[in-house]
Amino acid sequence: MSDKKSDTSTIMFFNGVGVAVAYFMLALSIWLAPIDLSTKGYWGLGILLLTLSLVNFVKYRFDAKIAEDRIARLEDAKNEKLMAEYIGEK
């Protein structure tokens, strides 16, 4: 179990570094772009809102998956209890 946790933290760290590098390179390219400051701000706001939307999308997908798993576990427990009661009656 600790190997899985270690692998997950390593993958999360690697992905975090990748996102940080991507945002740095994107910010540098916007900064160096030969356009007005207002356009740069507009692009920056668009990137920020896209990032927030993606984070919320992933969070809600994750929450939905957890809810599905919880319901499945409850149904399995209910079925096991019913089977145990049925077997116990005989």
KASULBEL-V408109 format. One record per residue. SS is DSSP state (helix for helix, strand for strand, loop for the rest). OMEGA is omega in whole degrees, 0 to 359 (NA if undefined). Layout:
SS & OMEGA
SS & OMEGA
This chain:
loop & 180
helix & 177
helix & 179
helix & 178
helix & 179
helix & 179
helix & 181
helix & 180
helix & 177
helix & 180
helix & 178
helix & 178
helix & 180
helix & 178
helix & 178
helix & 177
helix & 179
helix & 179
helix & 180
helix & 179
helix & 180
helix & 179
helix & 178
helix & 180
helix & 178
helix & 178
helix & 179
helix & 180
helix & 177
helix & 180
helix & 184
helix & 180
loop & 181
loop & 180
loop & 180
loop & 179
helix & 180
helix & 178
helix & 177
helix & 178
helix & 178
helix & 177
helix & 179
helix & 178
helix & 177
helix & 179
helix & 179
helix & 180
helix & 176
helix & 179
helix & 179
helix & 179
helix & 179
helix & 178
helix & 178
helix & 179
helix & 180
helix & 180
helix & 181
helix & 174
helix & 179
helix & 178
helix & 178
helix & 179
helix & 178
helix & 179
helix & 178
helix & 179
helix & 180
helix & 179
helix & 179
helix & 179
helix & 178
helix & 178
helix & 177
helix & 179
helix & 179
helix & 179
helix & 178
helix & 179
helix & 178
helix & 179
helix & 179
helix & 178
helix & 180
helix & 180
helix & 180
helix & 180
helix & 183
loop & NA
